[in-house]
Amino acid sequence: MASTLFFALISTIHAKPLLELKESFGDTVVPYHHTIGRKKSFQQINMSIKREGYGPRTYLRSDVYKILTKTFKSLEDKPLKLVYGEASWGGKHKNKPLKPHRTHKKGMYIDIFMPLKNIAGDPVYFPINKKNLFGYAANFDKQGKGQGKHKKFQIDWVGLISLFEALCKHGGNNIKKVLIAKDLIPALQNPSLKKYWAPIPKKCRDKLTPIGVLGPYKFAGKDLLVDHDEHIHVEFK
């Protein structure tokens, strides 16, 4: 028992701290609270799931924070408009799953919303508002076209591959997997996109993991099916 306590103490001492990712990176990458406000956003979500006082929802383990900071900075000169979403709680709640997510704990996960273009073909930020549950209730068909109130948006496939390439370059072996809706895989494998995939090592390409629909979950007071057609879910080791 003493040895167990000793190793637990050593693990605690060497545990990497969690840092809150809350900044923007030029005009290219912004947090999901950029339109509503940082404090107002996490307070509204935490209150809706009866987790008042749990604090911000974008904490990351320090090494993951560095990887994503390098990744996002490297994209600043790209014709992209990216929005990152939820990560983990910090402080004493860091080991608890970030409800309603089943995972998103210990700063090892982050959601990044799909890069989008408008009807004119210009890059635009992913629409974030309370009505679409802070982006998570938006839906896209298998061709990447927005549905319902989001029909004027189209997933930017080249932009998405650029994001994945940057994650592979700066995250490499530290990335465990990247989840994406299985319905979107055929569009991503379109022969016209082959040249954009070419620079990405196969070992990292294989981390792109198709996933089906999950849920329903209670999120911000509403039922939500999670199908990962509006965001990718990045998990680190």
N, C-alpha and C positions, 0 to 999 in steps of 0.2 A: 504493500500500500504506500509505503514511504517513497519507493522508487517511482510509482505512478504520480504521486504529488510532485516529486522533483521534476519529472519530465513535463508535467503540465505547467509548472512554474517557469521552466526554461522556454517553453513554447510561448507563454504569455510575454516574457521579456523580449523575445525575438520577433514577436508578431509585428507586422507592418502596420503603421498607423493609417487611418482613413482620412481622406481629404475631400472637401466638398468641391465638386466641379460645378461652377456657376457662371463662368465667364464666357464671353463671345470671342471668336477668333476672326478679326476683321469683319467683313460683311458676309463671309462665307459660311461660318458655323456659329449657330446661336443656341442657347438652351430653350427647352420647351416652355419655360415661363417668361419668355421674352416679350410676349404681348400682354400678359395678364399681371405680371409682377411676381418676383420670386417668393416672397413671404405669403402673399395672397394665394398663390397656386398651391403650395404644399399644405397650407392650413386648410383650404377648402377640401382637398383630397383626403387628408388625414381625418378631418371631421366627418366626412361622408362614410368612412369605414370605421368610425369610432376609435380613432387612434390619435386623439388630440394630444399635443405635447410631444409627439414623436420626432418632430423637427423636419428639416429638409430631406428630400428624397433622391439626391444626386451625389451621395458619398461614394468614393472609390478607394480601394486599397492604394497606397502611395505609388507602388510600381505601375499599377494599371492607370492611375492618374497621369503619370509621366508618359506612358505609351499613347494614351488618347490625346494628350496635349501635343505631342510630336505629330501624331496623325493629323489632327485638325489644322495645326499650323502649316503642315506640308500641302494642304489643299487650298490655302488662301488665294493662290493665283489661278485656281481652276474656275471655269464658268459654272459654279455650283452655288446652291443655296441649301445648306444642311441644317437640320434641327435635331439635337440629341434629346433623348427622353429620360426615363427613369433609371436609376442605378440601385442604390441601397440607402437604408437609414444609417446614421452614424451614432456615435456615443454608446450608451448602454443598450441600445436597440439594434446594434450592428449585426448581431447573430440571428436576428429574427427575419423571416421572409418578408419582403416589402409587400404587404397586402395591397391589392388582391393577387399579386404575382405569387407563384409557388416557390420561386427561387429568389433572385435579387437580394442576396444577403452577403455580408462580409466584404462588400466592395468589389466583388468579382464579376459583376454583370452590368451591362448597359444596353439600353435600347437606342437605336438611331433611326429616325423616321426616313422614309424614302425620299431621295432627291426628286424634285418635281419640275415639270415645265408647264407653262400655261398654253392656251390655244395658239398663241403666236410663236410658241417654241422657245420662249424666254425662261430661264431658271427662276423659280419662285420658292419662297419658304413654305414648308408644309403648314397647312392651316391649323392653328391651335386655338381652341376656344372651349368654353365650358359645355356648350351644346354637343360637341363631338367628343366629349370626355377627354379633353386635353390632347386630342389627336387620335386616341386609341379606338374610337368608334368609326373612323373613316374607313371606307371600303374601296377596293380596286379589283377589277376583273383580271382574268388570266393574261390579258394583253397589257395590263398596267393602266387601264383607263379608269378614272375615278367614277364612282357611282353616286347616284342621288345628288345631294347638294355639292358634291365634289367632282361632278362630271366635267368641269372645265380644266381638270388637272390630268396629267399623264406622267407616269413614272419615267424618269430619265435613266434609261438603261446604261448608257455610257457613263453617266455620273455615278450610278450605283457600283459599276465595276471599278471606277476610279477610287471610290471610297474603300472597296474591298481590297484593292491593290495597296492602298496606303496603310490599311490595317495590317496586311500581311508583311509589309516592309518594316513597320515599326513595332508590330506585335510578335510576328513570327511564331516561334515555338511556344510563346506564352499564351497564345490563343488556343482554347480547347475546341470550340465550335462556334459557328454562326448560323443561327436558325432563320429560315425564310419560308414563306408559304410554298408548299409543293406545287401549287397551281401556277406559280410564276417561273418555275424552272425551265419549261420549254421556251418561253420568251427570252430568258437569259442565255439559252443555248442556241439562239438563232445564228446561222452561219455568218450573217452580216456583222456579228459582234466578236467573231473569232479573233480578230487582230487585237482587240482590246484585252482579251483574256491572256494572250500569248506571253506577256511579260511576267505573269503571276506563276510562281512555282506550283507544280501539280500538288505537292505536299500541302500547300496552303489552300489551293482550290478545293481539295477534298474535305476541308473543314466546313464548307458550305453545306448545311444540313437541311433537307426538306422536312417540313412538319405540317401536320393537318390541323384542323380546327380544335381548339381547347375551350373548355368552359361549359356552360356560362358562369361568369364570375360577377360578383357585385362590385361595381366600381363607380365611385362618385354617386352612389344611390341608385344606380341603374344596372340592369343585366347586360353583360358584355360577353360576346363570343370573341375569342382571340385567335386570329388566323394568320397573323404575321404577313399580311399583304400590304400593311401600311408602315411596318417597321421591320428592321432586322434586330435580332437579339444576339448580342455578342457575349460569350462566356469565356472567361480567362482561367488559367490553371492556378 
